[in-house]
Amino acid sequence: MKYVICTIACLVPLTSLAAEEDVIMRKASRIITQHRLLSRAELACSSLVLEEATKTVATVTVREKHGGKCGGAPETAPRRFTMEIDLKTGAARWDNNYPDMEMRPVP
């Protein structure tokens, strides 16, 4: 009986984490679209990866998706850019794959 209770109690944080990750990914996608960081075709052929998240900041890496309609070698996924999102204000910074990898405000 203790095992069942622990299993249920342990699943609650995982469910919450998955919901938070979904919210972060929707925010990232919305920022990319609103600020036209990628075209619709580029976004369709991209994957967003949540690298790290705290209560205040999330780091999302955007990678090329290859194969199928997207073309390219399916075994590769080059990085397009990395973005940091302030989860309280919605402000975002990105490195735009700059050589110095410095984070700058999203235009």
ABEGO torsion letter per residue (X at the ends): XAAAAAAAAAAAAAAAAAAAAAAAAAAAAAAAAAAGABBAAAAAABBBBBABBBAABBBBBBBBBBEEAAEEBAABBBBABBBBBBAAAGBBBBAGGBAAGBBBBBX
